[in-house]
Amino acid sequence: MTVPDPVAEPTEIIDPASDPANDADPVAEATEAAGSSAEPSTTAEPVAVPAVSAEPVAEDEPDQSEHEATPGAADFRVALVSSVTLDLPSQYPSVVLREQDTPRRQLTFSIGMSDAVALSHAFRRMPTPRPLTHELLSEVLQQFDIDVVAVRIVGRTGSVHFAELDLRGRNGRSVLSCRPSDGLTIALQQPVQVPILIDARLLEGGGDVAPVGPSDG
């Protein structure tokens, strides 16, 4: 009796390139295996902490410079020359400056005789045969295109008053100290009316008033 040969089952040939097992990265597997077998480290590595300044951090604050008054700024009042007189028995003429706006207070102080003559000529616009000193100075200022911005009465010590002359020319602006009589005479001789300004503290009563320094007008 003939026994048939057993039919050999077909053997599946697996292409190594198509085996999913071969797609794994051996380096990654080795690393994973080493990590799984290694015991977890109980020592934590130190973490660098950024240094903290001991000084508190200043928060941004709004700029209040626009809302704060300028230190030392004077309050000036516009005034007019009311009179230049000599009241006997006084030996010195007096000048009266009157506040232009209400309450129209007055400031009176004495000046020298020659200063009163020059101021009276300028106040009344009286021509002189030959130029006086203040007239000559005013002519020089005009020839060099220097404008008189203002004359200010800025302080008082006893019976002595202090003034400043504000000038503006091609090279900028300058504020010069002067006697009140000189400043007033030069201001009155200008072709354009020059403001006469008085520190408000001088109109509030007697006593010394310290000048606050040159102003910007």
Salt bridges, closest charged atoms under 4 A:
ASP75 OD1 - ARG77 NH1 2.71
GLU99 OE2 - ARG77 NE 3.57
GLU99 OE1 - ARG105 NE 2.95
ASP115 OD1 - ARG179 NH2 2.96
ASP145 OD2 - ARG170 NH2 2.56
GLU164 OE2 - ARG152 NH1 3.14
ASP166 OD2 - ARG152 NH2 2.79
ASP166 OD2 - ARG173 NH2 2.78
ASP182 OD1 - HIS134 NE2 2.79
ASP182 OD2 - ARG179 NE 2.97
ASP199 OD2 - ARG201 NH2 2.84
